[in-house]
Amino acid sequence: MLANGFNPDTISSDVHALCIDGPAFDQVTTMSKFLCMGMPLTDVIAASTVNAADGACGAPNSAA
């Protein structure tokens, strides 16, 4: 998806008891994977913070 210019709106590590040993270790590791795939830092941060909060809580997106 990233190769075609389609960035995710939200990023989550989805860490739980059954996957704590990988491939998702924590949110920072998950974010760095998106950086390595070429997603801009500002988009990675927004997808992990304001965009995720907007989707989960219905809060207005202040980054827009």
SENUPA-607664 format. One record per atom (N, C-alpha, C, CB): residue number from 0; atom name; x, y, z. Coordinates in nm, 3 decimals, always signed. Glycine has a CB too. Example, Ala and Ser with C-alpha at 12.3 -4.5 7.8 and 13.67 -1.06 7.14 Angstrom:
+--------+------+---------+---------+---------+
! padren ! zanu !      c1 !      c2 !      c3 !
+--------+------+---------+---------+---------+
!      0 !    N !  +1.319 !  -0.569 !  +0.780 !
!      0 !   CA !  +1.230 !  -0.450 !  +0.780 !
!      0 !    C !  +1.320 !  -0.330 !  +0.780 !
!      0 !   CB !  +1.131 !  -0.447 !  +0.905 !
!      1 !    N !  +1.285 !  -0.225 !  +0.708 !
!      1 !   CA !  +1.367 !  -0.106 !  +0.714 !
!      1 !    C !  +1.290 !  +0.003 !  +0.787 !
!      1 !   CB !  +1.408 !  -0.060 !  +0.572 !
+--------+------+---------+---------+---------+
//
This chain:
+--------+------+---------+---------+---------+
! padren ! zanu !      c1 !      c2 !      c3 !
+--------+------+---------+---------+---------+
!      0 !    N !  +0.081 !  -0.118 !  +0.000 !
!      0 !   CA !  +0.000 !  +0.000 !  +0.000 !
!      0 !    C !  +0.087 !  +0.126 !  +0.000 !
!      0 !   CB !  -0.093 !  -0.001 !  +0.119 !
!      1 !    N !  +0.191 !  +0.127 !  +0.081 !
!      1 !   CA !  +0.277 !  +0.244 !  +0.085 !
!      1 !    C !  +0.345 !  +0.268 !  -0.049 !
!      1 !   CB !  +0.382 !  +0.228 !  +0.195 !
!      2 !    N !  +0.382 !  +0.162 !  -0.118 !
!      2 !   CA !  +0.448 !  +0.175 !  -0.248 !
!      2 !    C !  +0.358 !  +0.243 !  -0.350 !
!      2 !   CB !  +0.491 !  +0.038 !  -0.300 !
!      3 !    N !  +0.228 !  +0.233 !  -0.331 !
!      3 !   CA !  +0.132 !  +0.297 !  -0.422 !
!      3 !    C !  +0.085 !  +0.432 !  -0.370 !
!      3 !   CB !  +0.013 !  +0.206 !  -0.443 !
!      4 !    N !  +0.151 !  +0.484 !  -0.265 !
!      4 !   CA !  +0.118 !  +0.616 !  -0.212 !
!      4 !    C !  -0.001 !  +0.619 !  -0.119 !
!      4 !   CB !  +0.093 !  +0.708 !  -0.323 !
!      5 !    N !  -0.043 !  +0.502 !  -0.070 !
!      5 !   CA !  -0.158 !  +0.496 !  +0.021 !
!      5 !    C !  -0.108 !  +0.469 !  +0.161 !
!      5 !   CB !  -0.259 !  +0.386 !  -0.024 !
!      6 !    N !  -0.099 !  +0.576 !  +0.242 !
!      6 !   CA !  -0.055 !  +0.564 !  +0.381 !
!      6 !    C !  -0.173 !  +0.530 !  +0.471 !
!      6 !   CB !  +0.014 !  +0.694 !  +0.429 !
!      7 !    N !  -0.150 !  +0.453 !  +0.576 !
!      7 !   CA !  -0.259 !  +0.422 !  +0.669 !
!      7 !    C !  -0.302 !  +0.546 !  +0.746 !
!      7 !   CB !  -0.216 !  +0.310 !  +0.767 !
!      8 !    N !  -0.429 !  +0.552 !  +0.781 !
!      8 !   CA !  -0.479 !  +0.664 !  +0.862 !
!      8 !    C !  -0.434 !  +0.650 !  +1.007 !
!      8 !   CB !  -0.632 !  +0.672 !  +0.855 !
!      9 !    N !  -0.427 !  +0.526 !  +1.057 !
!      9 !   CA !  -0.386 !  +0.500 !  +1.194 !
!      9 !    C !  -0.283 !  +0.388 !  +1.197 !
!      9 !   CB !  -0.507 !  +0.465 !  +1.282 !
!     10 !    N !  -0.199 !  +0.392 !  +1.300 !
!     10 !   CA !  -0.099 !  +0.288 !  +1.324 !
!     10 !    C !  -0.114 !  +0.242 !  +1.468 !
!     10 !   CB !  +0.048 !  +0.339 !  +1.295 !
!     11 !    N !  -0.119 !  +0.111 !  +1.487 !
!     11 !   CA !  -0.129 !  +0.053 !  +1.620 !
!     11 !    C !  -0.038 !  -0.068 !  +1.629 !
!     11 !   CB !  -0.275 !  +0.014 !  +1.652 !
!     12 !    N !  +0.019 !  -0.090 !  +1.746 !
!     12 !   CA !  +0.105 !  -0.207 !  +1.764 !
!     12 !    C !  +0.023 !  -0.333 !  +1.787 !
!     12 !   CB !  +0.201 !  -0.185 !  +1.880 !
!     13 !    N !  -0.098 !  -0.320 !  +1.841 !
!     13 !   CA !  -0.187 !  -0.433 !  +1.871 !
!     13 !    C !  -0.115 !  -0.539 !  +1.954 !
!     13 !   CB !  -0.240 !  -0.495 !  +1.742 !
!     14 !    N !  -0.033 !  -0.494 !  +2.049 !
!     14 !   CA !  +0.041 !  -0.587 !  +2.135 !
!     14 !    C !  -0.055 !  -0.647 !  +2.238 !
!     14 !   CB !  +0.160 !  -0.516 !  +2.205 !
!     15 !    N !  -0.051 !  -0.778 !  +2.249 !
!     15 !   CA !  -0.128 !  -0.849 !  +2.351 !
!     15 !    C !  -0.050 !  -0.973 !  +2.394 !
!     15 !   CB !  -0.270 !  -0.889 !  +2.296 !
!     16 !    N !  -0.102 !  -1.048 !  +2.486 !
!     16 !   CA !  -0.028 !  -1.160 !  +2.546 !
!     16 !    C !  +0.021 !  -1.262 !  +2.445 !
!     16 !   CB !  -0.115 !  -1.229 !  +2.647 !
!     17 !    N !  -0.051 !  -1.281 !  +2.335 !
!     17 !   CA !  -0.012 !  -1.383 !  +2.239 !
!     17 !    C !  +0.094 !  -1.339 !  +2.139 !
!     17 !   CB !  -0.132 !  -1.428 !  +2.165 !
!     18 !    N !  +0.125 !  -1.208 !  +2.134 !
!     18 !   CA !  +0.225 !  -1.163 !  +2.037 !
!     18 !    C !  +0.334 !  -1.077 !  +2.101 !
!     18 !   CB !  +0.158 !  -1.084 !  +1.927 !
!     19 !    N !  +0.349 !  -1.083 !  +2.231 !
!     19 !   CA !  +0.447 !  -0.998 !  +2.299 !
!     19 !    C !  +0.590 !  -1.028 !  +2.256 !
!     19 !   CB !  +0.434 !  -1.016 !  +2.450 !
!     20 !    N !  +0.614 !  -1.148 !  +2.204 !
!     20 !   CA !  +0.748 !  -1.183 !  +2.156 !
!     20 !    C !  +0.767 !  -1.154 !  +2.008 !
!     20 !   CB !  +0.775 !  -1.330 !  +2.183 !
!     21 !    N !  +0.676 !  -1.083 !  +1.947 !
!     21 !   CA !  +0.690 !  -1.042 !  +1.808 !
!     21 !    C !  +0.576 !  -1.090 !  +1.722 !
!     21 !   CB !  +0.819 !  -1.091 !  +1.752 !
!     22 !    N !  +0.560 !  -1.035 !  +1.607 !
!     22 !   CA !  +0.646 !  -0.936 !  +1.542 !
!     22 !    C !  +0.621 !  -0.793 !  +1.589 !
!     22 !   CB !  +0.627 !  -0.943 !  +1.395 !
!     23 !    N !  +0.514 !  -0.769 !  +1.663 !
!     23 !   CA !  +0.489 !  -0.634 !  +1.717 !
!     23 !    C !  +0.538 !  -0.631 !  +1.861 !
!     23 !   CB !  +0.337 !  -0.596 !  +1.708 !
!     24 !    N !  +0.640 !  -0.552 !  +1.888 !
!     24 !   CA !  +0.697 !  -0.547 !  +2.022 !
!     24 !    C !  +0.644 !  -0.429 !  +2.102 !
!     24 !   CB !  +0.848 !  -0.539 !  +2.013 !
!     25 !    N !  +0.631 !  -0.315 !  +2.039 !
!     25 !   CA !  +0.579 !  -0.195 !  +2.104 !
!     25 !    C !  +0.544 !  -0.093 !  +1.996 !
!     25 !   CB !  +0.682 !  -0.137 !  +2.207 !
!     26 !    N !  +0.485 !  +0.016 !  +2.037 !
!     26 !   CA !  +0.441 !  +0.117 !  +1.940 !
!     26 !    C !  +0.558 !  +0.183 !  +1.868 !
!     26 !   CB !  +0.358 !  +0.223 !  +2.009 !
!     27 !    N !  +0.667 !  +0.209 !  +1.940 !
!     27 !   CA !  +0.782 !  +0.275 !  +1.879 !
!     27 !    C !  +0.844 !  +0.186 !  +1.769 !
!     27 !   CB !  +0.889 !  +0.308 !  +1.986 !
!     28 !    N !  +0.853 !  +0.056 !  +1.794 !
!     28 !   CA !  +0.905 !  -0.036 !  +1.692 !
!     28 !    C !  +0.813 !  -0.038 !  +1.571 !
!     28 !   CB !  +0.920 !  -0.179 !  +1.750 !
!     29 !    N !  +0.684 !  -0.040 !  +1.596 !
!     29 !   CA !  +0.587 !  -0.039 !  +1.486 !
!     29 !    C !  +0.598 !  +0.089 !  +1.405 !
!     29 !   CB !  +0.444 !  -0.056 !  +1.540 !
!     30 !    N !  +0.613 !  +0.202 !  +1.472 !
!     30 !   CA !  +0.629 !  +0.329 !  +1.403 !
!     30 !    C !  +0.756 !  +0.331 !  +1.319 !
!     30 !   CB !  +0.630 !  +0.444 !  +1.503 !
!     31 !    N !  +0.866 !  +0.277 !  +1.374 !
!     31 !   CA !  +0.992 !  +0.278 !  +1.300 !
!     31 !    C !  +0.984 !  +0.193 !  +1.174 !
!     31 !   CB !  +1.106 !  +0.229 !  +1.388 !
!     32 !    N !  +0.903 !  +0.087 !  +1.176 !
!     32 !   CA !  +0.885 !  +0.005 !  +1.056 !
!     32 !    C !  +0.822 !  +0.087 !  +0.944 !
!     32 !   CB !  +0.799 !  -0.118 !  +1.087 !
!     33 !    N !  +0.725 !  +0.171 !  +0.978 !
!     33 !   CA !  +0.663 !  +0.256 !  +0.877 !
!     33 !    C !  +0.761 !  +0.362 !  +0.826 !
!     33 !   CB !  +0.538 !  +0.324 !  +0.933 !
!     34 !    N !  +0.846 !  +0.414 !  +0.914 !
!     34 !   CA !  +0.951 !  +0.508 !  +0.869 !
!     34 !    C !  +1.045 !  +0.440 !  +0.771 !
!     34 !   CB !  +1.031 !  +0.562 !  +0.990 !
!     35 !    N !  +1.084 !  +0.317 !  +0.802 !
!     35 !   CA !  +1.174 !  +0.243 !  +0.713 !
!     35 !    C !  +1.111 !  +0.213 !  +0.578 !
!     35 !   CB !  +1.217 !  +0.112 !  +0.780 !
!     36 !    N !  +0.978 !  +0.203 !  +0.575 !
!     36 !   CA !  +0.909 !  +0.178 !  +0.448 !
!     36 !    C !  +0.887 !  +0.306 !  +0.368 !
!     36 !   CB !  +0.775 !  +0.112 !  +0.475 !
!     37 !    N !  +0.929 !  +0.421 !  +0.424 !
!     37 !   CA !  +0.924 !  +0.546 !  +0.349 !
!     37 !    C !  +0.812 !  +0.641 !  +0.386 !
!     37 !   CB !  +0.913 !  +0.515 !  +0.207 !
!     38 !    N !  +0.735 !  +0.610 !  +0.488 !
!     38 !   CA !  +0.628 !  +0.700 !  +0.531 !
!     38 !    C !  +0.692 !  +0.820 !  +0.602 !
!     38 !   CB !  +0.526 !  +0.626 !  +0.624 !
!     39 !    N !  +0.652 !  +0.942 !  +0.570 !
!     39 !   CA !  +0.710 !  +1.061 !  +0.633 !
!     39 !    C !  +0.687 !  +1.062 !  +0.785 !
!     39 !   CB !  +0.651 !  +1.189 !  +0.571 !
!     40 !    N !  +0.784 !  +1.114 !  +0.859 !
!     40 !   CA !  +0.779 !  +1.117 !  +1.005 !
!     40 !    C !  +0.652 !  +1.184 !  +1.056 !
!     40 !   CB !  +0.901 !  +1.188 !  +1.061 !
!     41 !    N !  +0.615 !  +1.298 !  +0.997 !
!     41 !   CA !  +0.495 !  +1.369 !  +1.044 !
!     41 !    C !  +0.370 !  +1.283 !  +1.027 !
!     41 !   CB !  +0.478 !  +1.501 !  +0.968 !
!     42 !    N !  +0.364 !  +1.206 !  +0.919 !
!     42 !   CA !  +0.248 !  +1.118 !  +0.897 !
!     42 !    C !  +0.248 !  +1.002 !  +0.995 !
!     42 !   CB !  +0.248 !  +1.066 !  +0.753 !
!     43 !    N !  +0.366 !  +0.948 !  +1.025 !
!     43 !   CA !  +0.376 !  +0.838 !  +1.122 !
!     43 !    C !  +0.330 !  +0.885 !  +1.259 !
!     43 !   CB !  +0.522 !  +0.784 !  +1.129 !
!     44 !    N !  +0.375 !  +1.002 !  +1.300 !
!     44 !   CA !  +0.336 !  +1.055 !  +1.432 !
!     44 !    C !  +0.186 !  +1.083 !  +1.436 !
!     44 !   CB !  +0.414 !  +1.184 !  +1.464 !
!     45 !    N !  +0.132 !  +1.144 !  +1.331 !
!     45 !   CA !  -0.012 !  +1.172 !  +1.328 !
!     45 !    C !  -0.094 !  +1.043 !  +1.331 !
!     45 !   CB !  -0.047 !  +1.254 !  +1.203 !
!     46 !    N !  -0.050 !  +0.942 !  +1.257 !
!     46 !   CA !  -0.123 !  +0.815 !  +1.251 !
!     46 !    C !  -0.121 !  +0.743 !  +1.386 !
!     46 !   CB !  -0.064 !  +0.724 !  +1.143 !
!     47 !    N !  -0.020 !  +0.771 !  +1.467 !
!     47 !   CA !  -0.008 !  +0.707 !  +1.598 !
!     47 !    C !  -0.070 !  +0.788 !  +1.711 !
!     47 !   CB !  +0.138 !  +0.682 !  +1.629 !
!     48 !    N !  -0.105 !  +0.913 !  +1.683 !
!     48 !   CA !  -0.156 !  +1.000 !  +1.791 !
!     48 !    C !  -0.293 !  +1.058 !  +1.755 !
!     48 !   CB !  -0.056 !  +1.114 !  +1.819 !
!     49 !    N !  -0.295 !  +1.174 !  +1.691 !
!     49 !   CA !  -0.422 !  +1.244 !  +1.667 !
!     49 !    C !  -0.517 !  +1.166 !  +1.578 !
!     49 !   CB !  -0.395 !  +1.378 !  +1.606 !
!     50 !    N !  -0.467 !  +1.102 !  +1.474 !
!     50 !   CA !  -0.556 !  +1.026 !  +1.386 !
!     50 !    C !  -0.616 !  +0.906 !  +1.459 !
!     50 !   CB !  -0.482 !  +0.979 !  +1.262 !
!     51 !    N !  -0.534 !  +0.838 !  +1.540 !
!     51 !   CA !  -0.583 !  +0.724 !  +1.617 !
!     51 !    C !  -0.685 !  +0.769 !  +1.721 !
!     51 !   CB !  -0.466 !  +0.650 !  +1.685 !
!     52 !    N !  -0.660 !  +0.881 !  +1.787 !
!     52 !   CA !  -0.755 !  +0.932 !  +1.886 !
!     52 !    C !  -0.885 !  +0.975 !  +1.820 !
!     52 !   CB !  -0.694 !  +1.050 !  +1.962 !
!     53 !    N !  -0.874 !  +1.035 !  +1.703 !
!     53 !   CA !  -0.993 !  +1.077 !  +1.629 !
!     53 !    C !  -1.079 !  +0.955 !  +1.594 !
!     53 !   CB !  -0.954 !  +1.153 !  +1.501 !
!     54 !    N !  -1.016 !  +0.849 !  +1.549 !
!     54 !   CA !  -1.090 !  +0.730 !  +1.512 !
!     54 !    C !  -1.148 !  +0.657 !  +1.632 !
!     54 !   CB !  -1.002 !  +0.637 !  +1.436 !
!     55 !    N !  -1.075 !  +0.655 !  +1.741 !
!     55 !   CA !  -1.119 !  +0.580 !  +1.859 !
!     55 !    C !  -1.219 !  +0.657 !  +1.945 !
!     55 !   CB !  -0.999 !  +0.542 !  +1.943 !
!     56 !    N !  -1.200 !  +0.787 !  +1.953 !
!     56 !   CA !  -1.278 !  +0.866 !  +2.048 !
!     56 !    C !  -1.375 !  +0.962 !  +1.980 !
!     56 !   CB !  -1.187 !  +0.944 !  +2.137 !
!     57 !    N !  -1.362 !  +0.976 !  +1.850 !
!     57 !   CA !  -1.447 !  +1.071 !  +1.780 !
!     57 !    C !  -1.406 !  +1.216 !  +1.803 !
!     57 !   CB !  -1.589 !  +1.053 !  +1.822 !
!     58 !    N !  -1.284 !  +1.235 !  +1.853 !
!     58 !   CA !  -1.235 !  +1.370 !  +1.879 !
!     58 !    C !  -1.205 !  +1.439 !  +1.746 !
!     58 !   CB !  -1.110 !  +1.368 !  +1.969 !
!     59 !    N !  -1.224 !  +1.570 !  +1.739 !
!     59 !   CA !  -1.189 !  +1.640 !  +1.616 !
!     59 !    C !  -1.039 !  +1.631 !  +1.590 !
!     59 !   CB !  -1.234 !  +1.788 !  +1.623 !
!     60 !    N !  -1.001 !  +1.614 !  +1.466 !
!     60 !   CA !  -0.860 !  +1.600 !  +1.430 !
!     60 !    C !  -0.798 !  +1.738 !  +1.417 !
!     60 !   CB !  -0.843 !  +1.520 !  +1.299 !
!     61 !    N !  -0.712 !  +1.774 !  +1.514 !
!     61 !   CA !  -0.650 !  +1.906 !  +1.514 !
!     61 !    C !  -0.536 !  +1.915 !  +1.413 !
!     61 !   CB !  -0.599 !  +1.940 !  +1.652 !
!     62 !    N !  -0.492 !  +1.802 !  +1.356 !
!     62 !   CA !  -0.383 !  +1.805 !  +1.260 !
!     62 !    C !  -0.431 !  +1.838 !  +1.119 !
!     62 !   CB !  -0.311 !  +1.672 !  +1.260 !
!     63 !    N !  -0.560 !  +1.837 !  +1.096 !
!     63 !   CA !  -0.614 !  +1.860 !  +0.961 !
!     63 !    C !  -0.611 !  +2.006 !  +0.925 !
!     63 !   CB !  -0.757 !  +1.809 !  +0.951 !
+--------+------+---------+---------+---------+
//
